[in-house]
Amino acid sequence: MELFFLTIWLFFIVNVVLVVWALVDAIRVPDESMYRAGNKLIWVLVILFAGFIGAIIYLTMGRPAGTGGSRAGSSFPDQFPPPPPGSLG
């Protein structure tokens, strides 16, 4: 019985985290033309009203391309400068 309740809590936590992550991601998009479909208001409403399913739909169909977490094309400089020539030998 304890395993059942632990599983329910785990699904609940994953649900909340996914919905919050999708909401934050949708709100932080700087330009509405970046969405693959729709606009910011539509996606926020889909995530809020459809919950877990809305978050999955947003992350698969609405999220702007190229926001998968890679730093390619990032405007931020690298954390550390490159080492001086000849220091790695």
C-alpha positions in Angstrom: 0.0 0.0 0.0 2.9 2.4 0.8 4.3 1.8 -2.7 1.0 2.8 -4.2 1.0 6.1 -2.4 4.6 6.7 -3.2 3.9 6.2 -6.9 0.9 8.5 -6.8 3.1 11.2 -5.1 5.8 10.7 -7.7 3.4 11.2 -10.6 2.0 14.3 -8.9 5.4 15.8 -8.4 6.4 15.0 -12.0 3.1 16.6 -13.2 3.7 19.8 -11.2 7.3 20.1 -12.3 6.5 19.6 -16.0 3.6 22.1 -16.0 5.7 24.7 -14.2 8.7 24.1 -16.5 6.4 24.4 -19.6 4.8 27.6 -18.3 8.2 29.3 -17.5 9.5 28.2 -20.9 6.5 29.6 -22.7 6.5 32.9 -20.8 10.2 33.5 -21.3 10.1 33.3 -25.2 11.1 36.9 -26.1 9.4 37.1 -29.5 6.0 35.6 -30.3 7.1 34.9 -33.9 9.5 32.2 -32.5 6.7 29.8 -31.6 6.2 27.0 -34.1 2.4 27.6 -33.9 0.2 30.0 -32.0 1.3 32.8 -29.6 2.2 33.2 -26.0 -1.3 33.7 -24.7 -2.6 30.6 -26.4 0.2 28.4 -25.1 -0.1 29.7 -21.6 -3.8 29.0 -21.6 -3.3 25.5 -23.1 -0.8 24.7 -20.4 -2.9 26.0 -17.6 -6.2 24.5 -18.7 -4.9 21.1 -20.0 -2.2 20.6 -17.3 0.1 17.7 -17.9 -1.3 17.0 -21.4 -1.1 20.7 -22.3 2.5 20.9 -21.2 3.4 17.9 -23.3 1.6 19.4 -26.3 3.5 22.7 -25.8 6.9 21.0 -25.5 6.3 18.9 -28.6 4.4 21.2 -30.9 4.7 24.8 -29.8 8.1 25.3 -28.2 10.4 27.3 -30.4 13.0 25.3 -32.4 16.5 25.5 -31.0 15.6 25.9 -27.4 16.6 22.4 -26.4 19.2 23.4 -23.9 22.3 23.5 -26.1 24.5 26.5 -25.9 25.1 26.6 -29.7 24.6 30.2 -30.9 24.4 31.5 -27.4 25.3 35.2 -26.9 26.9 34.4 -23.6 30.7 33.9 -23.5 32.2 30.7 -22.3 32.6 30.4 -18.6 36.4 30.0 -18.8 38.8 31.5 -21.3 40.8 29.1 -23.5 44.2 28.0 -22.1 47.3 29.7 -23.4 49.0 28.0 -26.4 51.4 25.2 -25.4 50.1 24.8 -21.9 48.3 21.5 -22.6 51.3 19.6 -23.9 
